[in-house]
């Protein structure tokens, strides 16, 4: 793997042509692909297939014309990153990944590992990823944690499945999940949270399980945006679920039995880029999603953001209907029954250009341009 230069001479004329040598090359049309080490070139002709790609810990893949659709019968994520992995979108390529069941389209590695997605030199490679039910498009499956996710370039659209983030974690149902740090430094990124409480970028929804010890808990270790064009939209409600997720931040938290449900996003930092964040119903554009507490339960639903810091870029934050703030906490729905449970939301600190805005920004939409 590396670059070689071929030089040709004819008389006083000289021409040079760089040639890149890959560790491996495969066609997705020929079957499942396993990238064992180094950087592999994986090509397709746009024809829809049901094969999968597995990237070993420390390996990399260049995608060119991949079209995987396992939504009808697949039993795994479409692209499985077993550890640290880098995915490069070939210049001029159009790649489409559609996941089955409760699986992510691109499953990031586990705790302590990082998935990097970037573009080649021209930055024209495209990726459209769609998660299965309760699974993120890029990140984790339902009831599964993942490591860090870093986007360095490319034209990327990430559509989370119902209850899941576009980029981040899937749904936590009666279990505890953690998503690592999500970093965006370049490219064009459109992230859509799934219906019923998925954030655009951040966590999916957290709900209790059926048994008394099955709490639903989600944590996103942090979200950092320093460049690129980013549009993040929280999933809205359907089928009477009543609430949505933040554009950037947490999904929804809902409990209606003897268990708790909680969401946390450690820090949200925006220092550059052109960023638009749209909250779903009862959710902030940037901050926390929807909290629902059914008063028939003695337990609680909680949402928390540690610090939200905005210091650069151009930002538009739009709160969803019935949300408290465009930047800050979302909305709470408490049913009126005679129990001592509750729904609560907090943001520890909100600073814009160093000015404290806690508990939140009420202007809607909120527009910010660095100066």
N, C-alpha and C positions, 0 to 999 in steps of 0.2 A: 504494500500500500504506500503510495507516494506519487510524486510528480516527476516525470521524465520529459526532457526537451529533445525533440528530433530536429536536427539541423540538416538542410539540403543546400548544396552549392552547385551552381552551373556558371562557369566562367567567373565573372566578377559579381555575380548575383548570389545572395544568401537569403534563405528563408528559414524561420524557426517555427515549430509548432509544439506547444506544450501538450503532453498526454498524461492524463491522470490514471493511475493504476489502482484498482480497487482490490480489497481482500477477497471479495466474492461478488458474483453477479447472479441474479435469478429473475425469472418471470413469474409473477403471481398467477398467471394463467395456467402454469404447469402444476400447481398444487401448493400446499402449505410451505412457507419459507421460514427457516430458522437461521438467524444471523448468529454465528457462533463466536466471532471475534473480529476486531478491526471494523472497517467501514464497508458495507455492502451496497451495491446499486440494485434496487428492486424496481422493475419496470412492469407496466401494464399498457394495454392499448385503449383503456377506457371501458372495456367490456366488463359487465358486472360478473363477479365471481363470489363464491362462498368460502374461499380459503382464508387462512390466517397468517399473521406474521409474528414470530417470537424473536425478541431481541435479548441476547444474553447480557448479563451484567458487564458493563464496560464497553459494550459494542455500539455501533452506529449504523444507521440506514438512510440512504437517499431514496425518496419516493418519487416516482415519475409515472403518472397516469394510472394510479391505483384506484380501483373501484370495487370495494368489498361490501357486500350486503348480506349479512347473516341474520337479518331480522326475523325471517320465517322459521329457521330451524337450528340456528347456532347454539352452542352450549358453552362458549367461552368468549372473552373479549376478542375483538377483531385484531388488535395489535397489543401484544403482551410484553411489557418491559419488565424483565426479571430483576433489574437493579438499576444502576446508572445507565442512561441511554440518551443518545442524540438522534433526533429525526430531522433530516434536511429535506425541504421541499424543492425539487429541481426547478430551475428557471423555466417558466412557461408551462409548467405541469398543472393539471387539475386532478386532485385526489379526493375521493369520497369514501367515507368509512361509516357504515351503519351497523349498529350493534344489536344483538339479540337479547331476549329475556331480561334479566336484571344485571346485565354486564355493560361496562364502559366500552366506548368505541376504541379509545386508546387508554389502556390501564397503565398508570404510572407505577414505578417501583415502590417498595415499602419504605418504612421509616428509615431515615438516614440516607436515602437514595434520591437522585434527581433526574427528572426527565427534561431535556432541552429540546425545544422545537425552533428551528431557524430556517432561513431561506438561503439559496445560493446568491451569487454576487448581485444579480439584477433585482432580486427580491420579488419576483413575479410568480413564484409558486403558490398554489392555492390548496387549501384543505378545508373540507366540510365534514365535520364529525358529529354524529348523532348517537346519544346514549340510549340504552334500553330502559325499560320501566324502572324507576328508582335508582338509575345509574348515571353518573356524569358522562358527558361527551369525552372530556379529557380529564382523567383523574382516577376516581375509584368506583368500584362496583357497589351495589347495595350491600350495606353492613360490612364494609371493608375500608381500612385506612389506606393512605398513600403517603408518599414522600413529597419532596419539593417539585414544583412545576415552573419552568422558566421558558418564556417565549421571547425570542430574540429577533424574530422577523417572519415574513410571510403574510399571506392574506388568509386569515383563519376564521372560520365560522364554527362555533361550538354550541350545539343544541342539546341541553340536558334532557334526560327522560323525566317523566312525571316525578315530582318530589325531589329532584336532584339538581345540582348545579350544572351550568354549562361547562365551566372550568373549576375543578375543585373536587368535592366529595359527593358521593351518592347519599341515599337516604339512610338514616340510622333508626332502625325500628327495634326497640328493646335491646339496644347494645350501645357501646361507646366507640366512637370513631374519631380519628385525627387526620387532618390533611396538613401537609407541610406548608412551607412558604410558597406563595404564588407570586412570581415576578414577571413583569412585562416591561421590556426596554425598547422595543421597536416593532414595526409591522403594523398591519391592520387587523384588529381583533374584534369580532362580534361574538358576544357570549350571551346566550339566552337560557335562563333558568327554566326548568320544567314546570308545568302547571302544578298547582297545589303546594307551593312553598319552596321551590329551588331558587337559590340566588343565581344571578348571572355569573359572578365570580366570587367564590367563597364556599359556603357549605350548602348541602342539601337540607331537607327537612328532618327534624328529629321528633319521633313519636314514641310513645310507650308501647311495650309489648303486651301480651295477654296475661302474663303472670306477675305476681307482686314484686318480684325482684328484677323486672325487665324495664329499667329506665332507658330512655333514649337520649343520648348525649353526643354533641358534635363540637369539635374545636378546629378552627382554621388557625394555623400557627402565625400567619401574617400575610398581608397583601401589599406589594410594593409596585407602583407604576411610575416609571421615570421617562417614558417616551412612547411613541407610536400613536396610532388612532384607535381608540378603544370605545366601543359601545357595549354596555352591559345592562341587561334588562332582567329584572326578577320575574319569575314565573307567577302568573296570576292564579285566581281560583277557578275551579270548575266543580260541578257535581256537588255543590253545597259545602265545599271545604272551607270557604269563607276568607281565606287569606293567602298572601304571597310572600315572596322572598325579596330581599334587598337587591338592587342592581349590583352593588359591590359590598360584600359583608356577609351577613348570616341569612340562612333560610328561615323557615318557620319552625316554631316549637309548639307542639300540641299534646295535651294529655287529657284523658277522660276516664281513667281508672285509678288504681291505687299507686301508680308509678309517676315519676317525674319526667319531664322533658326539658332539656336545656341546650342552649347554643352559645358559642363564644367565638369571637374573632379577636385575636390577640392585638395586633396593630394594623391599621390601614394607613399607608403613607403614599401620597401622590406628590411628586416633585417635578413632573414634566409630562408632556404629551397632550393630546387633544382627547379629553375623556368625557363621555356622556353616560350617566348612570340613572336608570329608570327603575323605581321601585314598583313592585306589584301591590295589590290592594293591602292596606294595613302595614305597608313596609316603606322604609326610607330608601332614597336613591343611593346614599352611601351610609352604611351603618347597620342597623338591625332589621330583621324581618318581622313577621307577624307572630304574636303570642296569643294562644288560645288556652284559656283555663275553663274547663267545664266544672262548675260548682258542685257537681255530684261527686267530685273526688276530693279527698283531704290532702292531696298532693299539689304540686305547683309546676308552672311552666316559666322558664326564665330565659332571658336573652342578655348578652353582654358584649360590648366592644371595649377594649382597653383604651388605646389612644387613636384618634383620627387626626392626622396631620396633613394639611394641604399647604404647600409652599411654592408651587410652580405649575406651569402648564395652563391650559384652557379647559375649564370644567363646567359642565352643566349637570346639576343634580335635580331630579324630578321625583317628588314623593308620590306614592300611590294613594288612591282614595282612602280616607279615614286614617292615614298615617299622621303622626305628630309632627315630624320634621323631614325636610328634604335631605339634610345631613344630620345624623344623630340616631335617635331611637325611632322605631316604627310605631305601630298601634297595638293596643291590647283589647282583647275581647274576653270579658269575664261573665260567665253565666251566673245568674243570681239564685244560688242555692245556699242553704244554711250550713256551709262547711268552712274550714279555716284555710283552705288552699288559696292560691293567688297566682296571678300572672304579673311578671315584672320585667322591666327593661332598664338597662343602664349603659351609659357611655362614660368612661372614666375621665376622658379629656378630649376636647375638640379644639384644635388650634388651626387658625387660618392666618397665614403670614405672621405667626407668632402671637396672634390675638385670641384669647380664650373665648370660645363660643358655646361652651357647655351650658345647658344640656343639648342644644342643637340649633340649627338654622331653620327658621320658619319660612323665609322667602321661598316661593315656589313658582316656577323653577328657580333654582339658585344658580347664578352665573358668576364665574370667577375667571379672571385673566391675570396672570402674573405681571407684576410691575416692579 
